[in-house]
Amino acid sequence: MVDSIRPFVALIRTLSRKKVEAPDGVAEPDIAGDTSANHAAAEANRNSELESRLRARLAAVDASNPEQARQTFVETVLLSQLGEDLARDPAFADVVARVSDQLLCDAQTRAQLANLIATLRG
């Protein structure tokens, strides 16, 4: 089950690192070539859109409810990565709950996620 949350751990680390390395949201130019630059620009755009969506959704969550914030984070990332149609699947809420619970298993991941959520809330 831990392997199934690996993308979330990577995303948490990426977003956390982005906040440390480029707090103003400006990406460093990629000098490896046009294709790499275009790919990097598209990836930066997707990350920026995801970050904006996470900020908006987390702002609506009660700050005293970390479980709801964690589930909102997971839901938003899954829908961003796998498509909005997934929200209509009756089993989606169970998947969100299970992944959210798994993120608590590793102390470092749990702390990074809590810090990221706090940062995204502003």
C-alpha positions as CSV (number, residue, x, y, z in Angstrom):
1,M,0.0,0.0,0.0
2,V,2.9,2.3,0.6
3,D,3.9,2.2,-3.1
4,S,0.4,3.5,-4.0
5,I,1.1,6.8,-2.1
6,R,4.6,7.3,-3.6
7,P,3.2,9.9,-6.1
8,F,1.8,11.9,-3.2
9,V,5.0,11.8,-1.3
10,A,6.9,12.9,-4.4
11,L,4.3,15.7,-5.0
12,I,4.6,16.8,-1.4
13,R,8.3,17.0,-1.6
14,T,8.2,18.8,-5.0
15,L,5.7,21.4,-3.8
16,S,7.6,21.9,-0.5
17,R,10.9,22.2,-2.4
18,K,9.3,24.7,-4.8
19,K,8.3,26.9,-1.8
20,V,11.8,26.9,-0.5
21,E,13.6,27.3,-3.8
22,A,11.3,29.7,-5.6
23,P,8.9,31.3,-3.1
24,D,7.9,33.9,-5.7
25,G,6.7,31.2,-8.1
26,V,9.2,32.1,-10.8
27,A,10.8,29.1,-12.4
28,E,14.4,29.0,-13.5
29,P,14.8,28.8,-17.2
30,D,15.7,25.4,-18.7
31,I,18.7,25.6,-21.0
32,A,18.7,22.0,-22.1
33,G,16.7,22.8,-25.3
34,D,13.4,23.8,-26.7
35,T,11.7,20.5,-26.1
36,S,12.9,20.3,-22.5
37,A,12.0,24.0,-22.0
38,N,8.5,23.4,-23.4
39,H,8.0,20.4,-21.2
40,A,9.3,22.2,-18.2
41,A,7.1,25.2,-18.9
42,A,4.0,22.9,-19.3
43,E,4.9,21.1,-16.0
44,A,5.4,24.4,-14.2
45,N,2.0,25.6,-15.5
46,R,0.3,22.4,-14.3
47,N,2.0,22.7,-10.9
48,S,0.9,26.4,-10.7
49,E,-2.7,25.5,-11.6
50,L,-2.7,22.7,-9.0
51,E,-1.2,25.0,-6.4
52,S,-3.9,27.6,-7.1
53,R,-6.6,25.0,-6.9
54,L,-5.2,23.6,-3.6
55,R,-5.0,27.1,-2.1
56,A,-8.7,27.8,-2.9
57,R,-10.0,24.4,-1.7
58,L,-7.9,24.4,1.5
59,A,-9.1,28.0,2.3
60,A,-12.6,26.6,2.5
61,V,-11.6,23.9,5.1
62,D,-11.9,24.5,8.8
63,A,-8.4,25.1,10.1
64,S,-9.1,23.0,13.2
65,N,-9.8,19.9,11.0
66,P,-6.5,18.4,9.8
67,E,-8.2,15.3,8.6
68,Q,-10.5,17.2,6.3
69,A,-7.6,19.3,5.0
70,R,-5.5,16.2,4.3
71,Q,-8.5,14.6,2.4
72,T,-9.1,17.8,0.5
73,F,-5.4,17.8,-0.5
74,V,-5.5,14.1,-1.7
75,E,-8.8,14.6,-3.5
76,T,-7.6,17.7,-5.3
77,V,-4.3,16.0,-6.4
78,L,-6.1,12.9,-7.6
79,L,-8.6,14.8,-9.6
80,S,-5.9,17.0,-11.1
81,Q,-3.8,14.0,-12.1
82,L,-6.4,11.5,-13.1
83,G,-9.3,13.7,-14.3
84,E,-12.3,15.4,-12.9
85,D,-14.6,12.5,-14.0
86,L,-13.2,10.4,-11.2
87,A,-15.2,12.5,-8.7
88,R,-18.4,10.8,-10.0
89,D,-17.1,7.3,-9.1
90,P,-18.9,6.0,-6.0
91,A,-15.6,4.4,-4.7
92,F,-13.7,7.7,-5.1
93,A,-14.4,8.9,-1.5
94,D,-13.1,5.6,-0.1
95,V,-9.9,5.9,-2.2
96,V,-9.4,9.4,-0.9
97,A,-9.8,8.3,2.7
98,R,-7.5,5.3,2.3
99,V,-4.7,7.4,0.7
100,S,-5.2,10.2,3.3
101,D,-4.8,7.6,6.1
102,Q,-1.7,6.1,4.4
103,L,0.0,9.5,4.4
104,L,-0.1,9.5,8.2
105,C,2.0,6.3,8.4
106,D,5.4,7.9,7.8
107,A,6.2,10.7,10.3
108,Q,8.4,12.6,7.8
109,T,5.7,12.6,5.2
110,R,3.0,13.5,7.7
111,A,5.1,16.5,8.9
112,Q,5.9,17.6,5.3
113,L,2.2,17.4,4.4
114,A,1.1,19.4,7.4
115,N,3.7,22.1,6.7
116,L,2.7,22.2,3.0
117,I,-1.0,22.5,3.9
118,A,-0.2,25.3,6.4
119,T,1.8,27.1,3.7
120,L,-0.9,26.7,1.1
121,R,-3.4,28.1,3.5
122,G,-1.2,31.2,3.8
